[in-house]
Each structure stands twice: as C-alpha cells, then as structure tokens.
Amino acid sequence: MDKKKEDQRMKELKDRYIRFDWAIKRLLRQKANFGVLEGFLTVFLGEKITIVELLESESNQQSEDDKFNRVDIKALNDKGEIIIVKIQNIRKLYYLEQVLYGMAKTITEYISLGEDYHKVKKIYSINIFYFDIGRGEDYLYHGLNHFIGVHTKDQLIVNTKERSVIVSKLSPEIFPEYILIRINKFDKIAVTPLEEWMDYLKRGTIRPDTMAPGLGEAREKLRYYSMTPEDRYAYDEHLNAVMIQNDVLDSAKLEGYLEGLAESRAENKEKGKGKGLAEANLENAKKMKAMGIDLEMIRQITGITL
C-alpha cells in the first residue's frame, strides 16, 4: 500500500503543471508555444484563432513590482484583430475601470492622429479573475455593445444597403468585446473543452486524454519539472507571494468587518439608550398629564414638545 501511495505521489509530481498566469508571462511568448495560447483563445472566443504576433505594451514588462502578474498579452490574429488577455491574481479596486482604460489605450495606440477611422481595430478583452468579483452565478460572462430602442426596445440593425453605401461595418465588427472568466465560480466536472480549460485554470489539472485545443500542448510544455531549478524556485516564490498577499488582504478584510461590527453594536447600543430614555419620558409625561400638572411644566421636566 505504501508503495502504491508513493507511486501515486510521484505520478502527481510528474504531472504537476505550471499555472497559466506564470506560463503566459514566461513561456507562451515564444512562438514555438503559441499553440497553447491559440487553443485557449479558440475555446473562449468560440472560433479558430491563429496568432500572427504578440504586441508589446507597457504592462507586460517583467518588472519587480509586477510579481503578482497583472498580465497583459496583446496578440494580433490573422484577421488583423487585437486580443488582450489580462490575469488578476489579487483583489484590486476599480478593476473594471482598469479593463476599460486598457481597452481605450489599446485602441488609441494603433491609430495615429490624422489617420482615417476605418483603421480602428476590433479588440477582444479576455479577463481572468482569481478572486470573487460582483454578483452572478456563472463563471463565464460575455459583453458586447448593443443599441436598444429607448421606447421600442428593439435592437438597431444596419441593413444591407446602408452597410454597402453608408456604413462599412456593423457594430459587433467595430466595438470591443469583453470576456470575464471567474475562476472561483467554476465547480463542475470537466467534460467539454471549455470546462477542461476552466479545470486547468483553477486546479492546474489536465486530462491525459484531453482533446481540448491547446491543452495537449500544455501537457507537454507546461510541466513543473520541465523547468530549470532556477525557474522552479522563481515560480514557487511567485505562488508564495500571491498566497501571502491574499492572506494579508483576507486578514484586512476580516479586521475591517469586525471593526465595523463593533462600531455598529456600539452605535445601536447608544441608540437603544436614547430610545429607552425617550419612551420613559413619554410615559412619565402621560402620568403627569393625568395628574393635572401644567403642560408647560411637563415639557420642562421631560423635554417633550407640547
């Protein structure tokens, strides 16, 4: 039995895979590894994606203050569209504002002042959250600009004539699309390619018989023990840093909750005292009135208005 357990443990160690956030920052920028990233994009965008090149941006630099992997991958596909992949490991205020800013900045980066607007590129923003954000039951959300009639509630659709003469593109071909992936909300047994990718993103597991686009390549190229000892050490330090940071944030959140609870109890206690005193004064006023005491005298004694 001990031998079986040891064999199982060694197998698990051998099949341990690098987290996607680390891989996307260190390994998947190499053209030889584009297959993993292309598979990921194909599954989550619902169409075959081929990466032509990775685009540089200010936020994908491997700097010291970037150790929590606020990852930006900017890829250009074979349609000339830009795809942004952002991964957030730790909780952060104004994350959606950051997503919007990144999208706007990307649009302006690829069109110069004075150029025609037809050069504006279609952009997809894929955002992976390793923490809870907002309310909702699904683990995958898709957002797209639509124009809805204020009174009629119908959707504005550009017809064929207008499209060929006046308008060159439909709004879905122009406006950005947003994919929000909420890792913590995934709790299914992986069956579909999408679920297999979610399972890998959350638990780091990949089925040996996987047919999901990109995951077969990931099994071969993202093994923990395929990294050099130096890279394994840096990877372990990264995981440790993320755990510590999230622990600090959880502790701060708990302390803030407890402080708020204590303040609320103290405030309610004071309110209770005030309410009790007011009720007592009212009761005394009624008794004094029944005894025929002058109303002005009652007001002065109890503080209750006439």
C-alpha positions, 0 to 999 in steps of 0.5 A, spaced: 500 500 500 505 504 501 508 503 495 502 504 491 501 511 495 508 513 493 507 511 486 501 515 486 505 521 489 510 521 484 505 520 478 502 527 481 509 530 481 510 528 474 504 531 472 504 537 476 503 543 471 505 550 471 499 555 472 497 559 466 498 566 469 506 564 470 506 560 463 503 566 459 508 571 462 514 566 461 513 561 456 507 562 451 511 568 448 515 564 444 512 562 438 514 555 438 508 555 444 503 559 441 499 553 440 497 553 447 495 560 447 491 559 440 487 553 443 485 557 449 483 563 445 479 558 440 475 555 446 473 562 449 472 566 443 468 560 440 472 560 433 479 558 430 484 563 432 491 563 429 496 568 432 500 572 427 504 576 433 504 578 440 504 586 441 508 589 446 505 594 451 507 597 457 504 592 462 507 586 460 514 588 462 517 583 467 518 588 472 519 587 480 513 590 482 509 586 477 510 579 481 503 578 482 502 578 474 497 583 472 498 580 465 497 583 459 498 579 452 496 583 446 496 578 440 494 580 433 490 574 429 490 573 422 484 577 421 488 583 423 484 583 430 487 585 437 486 580 443 488 582 450 488 577 455 489 580 462 490 575 469 488 578 476 491 574 481 489 579 487 483 583 489 484 590 486 479 596 486 476 599 480 478 593 476 473 594 471 475 601 470 482 598 469 479 593 463 476 599 460 482 604 460 486 598 457 481 597 452 481 605 450 489 605 450 489 599 446 485 602 441 488 609 441 495 606 440 494 603 433 491 609 430 495 615 429 492 622 429 490 624 422 489 617 420 482 615 417 477 611 422 476 605 418 483 603 421 480 602 428 481 595 430 476 590 433 479 588 440 477 582 444 478 583 452 479 576 455 479 577 463 481 572 468 479 573 475 482 569 481 478 572 486 470 573 487 468 579 483 460 582 483 454 578 483 452 572 478 452 565 478 456 563 472 463 563 471 463 565 464 460 572 462 460 575 455 459 583 453 458 586 447 455 593 445 448 593 443 443 599 441 436 598 444 430 602 442 429 607 448 421 606 447 421 600 442 426 596 445 428 593 439 435 592 437 438 597 431 440 593 425 444 596 419 441 593 413 444 591 407 444 597 403 446 602 408 452 597 410 454 597 402 453 605 401 453 608 408 456 604 413 462 599 412 461 595 418 456 593 423 457 594 430 459 587 433 465 588 427 467 595 430 466 595 438 470 591 443 468 585 446 469 583 453 470 576 456 470 575 464 472 568 466 471 567 474 475 562 476 472 561 483 465 560 480 467 554 476 465 547 480 463 542 475 466 536 472 470 537 466 467 534 460 467 539 454 473 543 452 471 549 455 470 546 462 477 542 461 480 549 460 476 552 466 479 545 470 486 547 468 485 554 470 483 553 477 486 546 479 492 546 474 489 539 472 489 536 465 486 530 462 491 525 459 486 524 454 484 531 453 482 533 446 481 540 448 485 545 443 491 547 446 491 543 452 495 537 449 500 542 448 500 544 455 501 537 457 507 537 454 510 544 455 507 546 461 510 541 466 513 543 473 519 539 472 520 541 465 523 547 468 530 549 470 531 549 478 532 556 477 525 557 474 522 552 479 524 556 485 522 563 481 515 560 480 514 557 487 516 564 490 511 567 485 505 562 488 508 564 495 507 571 494 500 571 491 498 566 497 501 571 502 498 577 499 491 574 499 492 572 506 494 579 508 488 582 504 483 576 507 486 578 514 484 586 512 478 584 510 476 580 516 479 586 521 475 591 517 468 587 518 469 586 525 471 593 526 465 595 523 461 590 527 463 593 533 462 600 531 455 598 529 453 594 536 456 600 539 452 605 535 445 601 536 447 600 543 447 608 544 441 608 540 437 603 544 439 608 550 436 614 547 430 610 545 429 607 552 430 614 555 425 617 550 419 612 551 420 613 559 419 620 558 413 619 554 410 615 559 412 619 565 409 625 561 402 621 560 402 620 568 403 627 569 398 629 564 393 625 568 395 628 574 393 635 572 400 638 572 401 644 567 403 642 560 408 647 560 411 644 566 411 637 563 415 639 557 420 642 562 421 636 566 421 631 560 423 635 554 417 633 550 414 638 545 407 640 547 
